[in-house]
């Protein structure tokens, strides 16, 4: 299914020049004595899909939370379009996010959930039904979100991330709960989103799927970046899996 046909993302991208969409500079986060993120240095340019790979506990979600201003770094910085998230004017126009945690009232319908978010963000409520159709939840929009399957909740979260027609999507394990058809749909949607001017930063543990979806992959282990891989250099999905297993701590996987 096609993404929003009329999008200002291309215009906004052209105004950015060479400023990275995402820039992590020596990004570090400690929780007491535990080092969750260890000096990450990453820059992402516009118009690409970047996979963020690592074992459970490697620091992927913490990195996303730092990038989105939901946690503060111990040192270093996380920038979006050259600024911390808190300094972005109208942030929903710049970045949409789907993290693992859900903030949906289970008694509220999917449509009403999105309408509340749209009103809070200053987005026209007419976009809600457009997005519900885009993520293929139109027939379930009236149902309480608490009755949704995990895959449906993921689609609702993606719709929420898209409300402001953002330039960047930050997606933490968005394929969780999706069946094979849903994963196929997500892959096609992300590629169309990038073609229309967007950029995607996505974490996943589905290595075979990542190999078919992303342009490059960042592999982290114990909070440290251990490899940056262009998918053009990978002969197949198995080669990415072999590299991943060689570079990460098997005991943490």
C-alpha positions as CSV (number, residue, x, y, z in Angstrom):
1,X,0.0,0.0,0.0
2,X,1.3,3.4,-0.9
3,X,2.5,5.9,1.8
4,X,0.9,9.4,2.0
5,X,0.9,10.6,-1.6
6,X,1.4,14.3,-0.8
7,X,4.4,14.6,1.5
8,X,6.6,17.7,2.3
9,X,9.5,15.4,3.2
10,X,11.4,15.9,0.0
11,X,11.3,19.7,0.4
12,X,12.4,19.5,4.0
13,X,15.3,17.2,3.1
14,X,16.5,19.6,0.4
15,X,16.7,22.3,3.0
16,X,18.9,20.3,5.3
17,X,22.1,20.4,3.3
18,X,24.7,18.0,4.7
19,X,23.5,17.9,8.3
20,X,23.2,14.2,9.4
21,X,19.6,13.1,10.2
22,X,21.0,11.2,13.2
23,X,24.4,11.9,14.9
24,X,25.6,10.1,18.0
25,X,28.9,11.6,19.3
26,X,30.8,9.6,21.9
27,X,27.3,8.7,23.3
28,X,27.6,7.0,26.7
29,X,25.0,6.0,29.3
30,X,25.6,4.4,32.7
31,X,23.1,3.0,35.1
32,X,25.0,2.9,38.3
33,X,28.0,0.7,37.6
34,X,26.4,-0.8,34.5
35,X,27.6,0.6,31.2
36,X,24.6,0.4,28.8
37,X,25.9,2.5,25.9
38,X,29.7,2.9,25.5
39,X,30.9,5.8,23.3
40,X,28.8,5.3,20.2
41,X,29.8,7.4,17.2
42,X,27.2,7.1,14.4
43,X,26.0,9.4,11.6
44,X,23.1,8.6,9.4
45,X,22.3,10.5,6.2
46,X,18.9,11.1,4.7
47,X,17.2,8.6,2.4
48,X,18.3,5.3,3.8
49,X,17.2,2.4,6.0
50,X,19.7,1.6,8.8
51,X,19.4,-1.6,10.8
52,X,20.5,-1.5,14.5
53,X,21.5,-5.0,15.5
54,X,22.7,-6.6,18.7
55,X,21.8,-9.2,21.4
56,X,19.3,-8.5,24.1
57,X,20.8,-6.0,26.5
58,X,23.3,-4.7,24.0
59,X,22.0,-1.1,24.3
60,X,19.7,-0.7,21.3
61,X,16.6,0.5,23.1
62,X,18.7,2.7,25.5
63,X,20.3,4.3,22.5
64,X,16.9,5.1,21.0
65,X,15.7,6.5,24.3
66,X,18.7,8.8,24.4
67,X,18.1,9.9,20.9
68,X,14.4,10.7,21.6
69,X,15.1,12.6,24.8
70,X,13.5,10.0,27.0
71,X,16.8,9.6,28.9
72,X,19.9,11.8,29.4
73,X,23.3,10.7,28.4
74,X,26.1,10.3,31.0
75,X,28.4,11.9,28.4
76,X,28.4,12.6,24.7
77,X,25.4,13.7,22.7
78,X,22.6,12.4,20.5
79,X,21.4,14.8,17.8
80,X,18.5,14.8,15.3
81,X,19.0,17.1,12.4
82,X,21.9,18.8,14.3
83,X,19.9,19.4,17.5
84,X,18.9,17.4,20.6
85,X,15.3,16.2,20.5
86,X,14.1,18.7,23.1
87,X,15.3,21.6,20.9
88,X,13.4,20.6,17.8
89,X,10.5,22.9,16.9
90,X,7.4,20.8,16.3
91,X,9.2,17.4,16.7
92,X,6.4,15.3,15.3
93,X,7.2,16.8,11.9
94,X,10.8,15.6,12.2
95,X,10.7,12.3,13.9
96,X,8.2,9.5,14.6
97,X,9.0,6.7,17.0
98,X,7.7,3.2,17.8
99,X,9.4,1.8,20.9
100,X,8.7,-1.6,22.6
101,X,6.6,-0.1,25.4
102,X,2.9,0.6,24.7
103,X,1.1,3.7,26.0
104,X,-2.3,2.8,24.6
105,X,-5.4,2.9,26.9
106,X,-6.8,-0.6,26.3
107,X,-10.4,0.7,26.6
108,X,-10.0,3.4,24.0
109,X,-10.5,2.5,20.3
110,X,-7.6,2.6,17.9
111,X,-9.2,5.6,16.1
112,X,-9.7,7.6,19.3
113,X,-6.2,6.8,20.5
114,X,-4.8,8.3,17.3
115,X,-7.2,11.3,17.4
116,X,-6.0,12.2,20.9
117,X,-2.4,12.1,19.7
118,X,-3.2,14.1,16.7
119,X,-4.9,16.8,18.7
120,X,-1.9,17.0,21.1
121,X,0.5,17.3,18.2
122,X,-1.5,19.8,16.3
123,X,-2.1,17.4,13.4
124,X,-5.4,17.5,11.4
125,X,-7.6,14.7,12.7
126,X,-8.5,13.8,9.1
127,X,-5.0,12.2,8.9
128,X,-6.1,9.6,11.4
129,X,-8.4,7.6,9.1
130,X,-5.9,8.0,6.3
131,X,-3.2,6.3,8.5
132,X,-5.6,3.6,9.7
133,X,-6.1,2.6,6.2
134,X,-2.4,2.8,5.4
135,X,-1.5,0.4,8.2
136,X,-4.5,-1.8,7.3
137,X,-6.5,-1.2,10.6
138,X,-9.5,0.5,9.0
139,X,-11.8,-2.4,9.8
140,X,-10.6,-2.6,13.4
141,X,-10.5,1.2,14.1
142,X,-13.6,1.2,16.2
143,X,-12.5,-1.7,18.5
144,X,-10.9,-1.2,21.9
145,X,-7.1,-1.3,21.5
146,X,-7.0,-3.8,24.4
147,X,-8.6,-6.4,22.0
148,X,-5.8,-6.0,19.4
149,X,-3.3,-8.7,18.7
150,X,0.4,-7.8,19.2
151,X,0.7,-7.4,15.4
152,X,-2.2,-5.0,15.4
153,X,-0.8,-3.0,18.3
154,X,2.5,-2.7,16.3
155,X,0.5,-1.3,13.3
156,X,-1.3,1.1,15.5
157,X,2.1,2.3,17.0
158,X,3.4,2.8,13.4
159,X,0.3,4.9,12.6
160,X,1.0,7.0,15.6
161,X,4.6,7.4,14.6
162,X,3.5,8.6,11.1
163,X,1.0,11.3,12.4
164,X,3.2,14.3,11.7
165,X,4.5,12.9,8.3
166,X,8.0,12.9,9.8
167,X,11.3,12.9,8.1
168,X,12.7,10.1,10.3
169,X,11.2,7.0,11.7
170,X,12.9,5.4,14.8
171,X,11.5,1.9,15.1
172,X,12.3,-0.6,17.9
173,X,11.5,-4.2,16.8
174,X,8.5,-3.1,14.7
175,X,8.1,-6.7,13.2
176,X,7.3,-8.2,16.6
177,X,4.0,-9.9,16.4
178,X,3.6,-9.5,12.7
179,X,2.8,-12.6,10.6
180,X,4.7,-13.4,7.4
181,X,2.3,-11.2,5.4
182,X,2.7,-8.4,7.9
183,X,6.5,-8.6,7.7
184,X,6.3,-8.5,3.9
185,X,4.0,-5.5,4.1
186,X,6.3,-3.7,6.5
187,X,9.3,-4.2,4.3
188,X,7.5,-2.7,1.3
189,X,6.1,0.2,3.3
190,X,9.6,1.1,4.7
191,X,11.1,1.1,1.2
192,X,8.3,3.3,-0.2
193,X,8.7,5.6,2.8
194,X,12.4,6.1,2.0
195,X,11.6,6.5,-1.7
196,X,9.2,9.3,-0.8
197,X,12.0,11.2,1.1
198,X,12.1,9.6,4.6
199,X,14.9,8.0,6.6
200,X,14.5,4.9,8.8
201,X,16.5,3.8,11.9
202,X,15.3,0.3,12.8
203,X,16.3,-2.3,15.4
204,X,15.5,-6.0,14.8
205,X,16.5,-9.5,15.8
206,X,15.2,-10.9,12.5
207,X,18.5,-11.0,10.7
208,X,17.2,-12.6,7.5
209,X,14.5,-9.9,7.3
210,X,17.0,-7.1,8.0
211,X,19.2,-8.3,5.1
212,X,16.2,-7.9,2.8
213,X,15.2,-4.5,4.2
214,X,18.1,-2.2,5.1
215,X,20.8,-0.4,3.2
216,X,23.3,-0.7,6.0
217,X,23.5,-2.4,9.4
218,X,25.1,-1.2,12.7
219,X,26.1,-4.1,15.0
220,X,26.5,-3.3,18.7
221,X,27.6,-5.6,21.5
222,X,27.7,-4.6,25.2
223,X,26.9,-1.0,24.3
224,X,29.8,-0.7,21.8
225,X,29.6,-0.4,18.0
226,X,31.5,-3.4,16.6
227,X,30.7,-3.1,12.9
228,X,29.1,-0.9,10.2
229,X,28.1,-3.1,7.3
230,X,26.8,-2.0,3.8
231,X,24.4,-4.6,2.6
232,X,26.0,-4.2,-0.9
233,X,29.0,-6.1,0.7
234,X,26.9,-9.0,1.9
235,X,26.4,-11.8,-0.5
236,X,23.2,-13.1,1.2
237,X,21.4,-13.0,4.5
238,X,23.5,-15.9,5.8
239,X,26.6,-13.8,5.5
240,X,25.1,-11.1,7.7
241,X,24.2,-13.8,10.3
242,X,27.7,-15.2,10.3
243,X,29.2,-11.8,10.8
244,X,26.7,-11.0,13.6
245,X,27.4,-14.2,15.4
246,X,31.2,-13.7,15.1
247,X,31.0,-10.2,16.6
248,X,28.5,-10.5,19.4
249,X,28.5,-12.2,22.7
250,X,26.6,-15.5,22.3
251,X,25.9,-15.7,26.0
252,X,23.9,-12.4,25.8
253,X,21.9,-13.4,22.8
